[in-house]
Amino acid sequence: MTTTEPTVVETPGGGTQHVWPLPVDETTLLDLVTTVFTDHWQHIHFGPIIEGAAWEVGAPGAPTAITMNDGYATVDFGAWHFHLCIGEHTASGPELGRIRRCSRAELYRSIGSDGAPVSWGARLFNGRDEQMMTVLLPNPFLTDRQEILDTPDFTRLAAWDALRDRFLGLSPDPLDRTGKGFRHSG
């Protein structure tokens, strides 16, 4: 288990995030990927989110398979798939293997200007600390199609609560249920 208190990070765009590091061993990361994509696929969006680009992809259905080969997890949706290097990769040699492998994983929540959370997710980073993937978890202020809800639906924090419990040993945090939506005025 990791620390119960998050690290508070100020992002380049001026936003505050609470970050909880996760172990980066293959077993834990495969469990995270499998849990997110088998238990929560219909409510998440995912892809790299970096300065200048955000890929918010919705899964077309549950994965047909999640497999491991030479350190890579493959999440296969049938018509398309993606790979994440989460374990020891040897085919490309030790230096590329180190660069490609996930070296940092975290659960995070973004905090609005009113001090209440506005989004929740998980992220993986490679050996160069480049983002491999962000998973945007179900949000109480948005529908599964990312349309703004008139009234927050805090039952949509079930995935966040389940991941906090499973990977951090933390119970639901009342702070997560204080937001009123995407309001950024004090």
N, C-alpha and C positions, 0 to 999 in steps of 0.2 A: 504494500500500500504506500501511497505517497502522502505528502503533507495535506492537512485539511484546509489550511489557509492558502488562498491563491496568491500568486505574484501579481502585483498591479503593474500593468504595462501601459505607457502612453505611446500610441501609434503615431507614425509620421503624419497622418491626416488629422491628428488632434484628438482622436477618440481614446477613451480609456477601455482597457480590457482586463478582465480577471482571468488568469491562466493557471491551470493545474497540469504539471508535467506528468506524463505517463511513461511506464517502462517501455523500452524499445526492443525487447527480445522478440524473436520470431513468434513464439507461442502467444504472447500478449497481443501483438499487433494482428496476427491472424484471427484471434478471438474478437478483437475490435472490428476488423473489416467484416468478418462473418456476421457478427451481431448486428452491425449497422445495416448491412445489405440484405440480410435474411429477415430480420425482425422489423425493420423500419423503412424498407425500400420505398413504400408507397407515399411516405410523408417527407422524404429528404430531397435535397438538391446537393450536387457535389461537382467538384472540378477544381482546377487551380484558380485561386483568387490572389492576384498579384497586382502591384501598382500598374495600372493601364489595361488590365484585362481581368474579367471575371466570367468563368464558365460555370453557369448554374444549371447543370444537367439533371433532369428527372429520370429515374430508372423506368424503362418501359414495362417492367414486371419484376418478379423475383428472379434472382440469378438462376440460370440453369445449372451452373456449377461454380464452385470456388475451389481452385486447385493451387498447389505449390510446385514449383520446379526451379531448381538452382537459385533459391532465394526469392524468387518472384511469386507473389500471389496473383493469380489471374481471376478476375471477376467477370464471368461470361454471361451475357444476357441473350445469347443465341445469335441475333443479327449483328451484334458488336460486343466488344469486351475491352477491358483495360488491364494493365499490369502495374503492380507496385512492388518495388524491391524492399522486402521487409526482413529478409534473412541473409545468411551468408551466400554471396554470389561469387562463384569461382571462375566461370567460363571466360570472363573478360580480364582476368588478372587481378592482383590484390589492390592496385591503386583505383582502377575503375570500380571494382567491387565495393571499396570503401566509400567512394563518392556516390554511387547509386543507392546504397543501402540507407534506409530510414535511420537517422541518427537522433531525431527529436520528434516526439509526439506529444500532443496536448489536447485537453479539453479547455474550452474558453467560452466566456460570455462577454459581449460588448455592452458597455454601460452608456446610457444616454446622458445628456447634460443635466437631467433631473436626478441623477444618481441611481436610477433604476435600470435593470437589464433590458436590452432591446433585441438581442440576438444571441444564439447559442450554437456551439459547433465543436468539431474536432478537426485537428490539422496534423499533417505529417510533413516532415522536412528531410531532405537527403543530407549526405555528408558534406555538402557545400553550404548547408543551411538554406537551400532553395526549397520553396514550397513544392511538395509533390501533389498534395490534394487537401482541400477543405471539404468537410461535410457540414452543410447547413442543416441543423436539426429542426424539427417542427417548431414553429414559432406561434405563440399565443396571439400574435397580432396579425397573422397572415393565414390564408387558406393554403391547402396543398398546391394550389395553382398560383400562389404568391400574390393573391389579391388581399387588400387590407380589410380586416374585419372591423365592423362597427363597435363591437364589444370584445374585449380580450377573452380568449378561451384558454384558460390555464391548464385544462386537461391535455393540451398539446405539448406540455412540458414532460409528458410521460417518458419519452425517449431520453431526454436530458437527465431526468431523475434516475432512470434505469442505468444509464452509463455511469453516472456519478457513483451510484451504489456498487455496481459491478467492478469498476476499475479503480475507484478511489476509496470505497468503503464509506461514502458520505450519504447521509439521508437528505431528503429534499430541503432546500434552503428557502426560508420565507422571503428573502430578498428577491428571488426569481419571480414572485407573484405580486410585486409592487408596481410594476409598470402600467402605464395607461395607453401605450402605443408608441408609434414613432414620433414622439414629440421631442424636439431638441431645444426647447426654450426652458429656462430655469424655472 
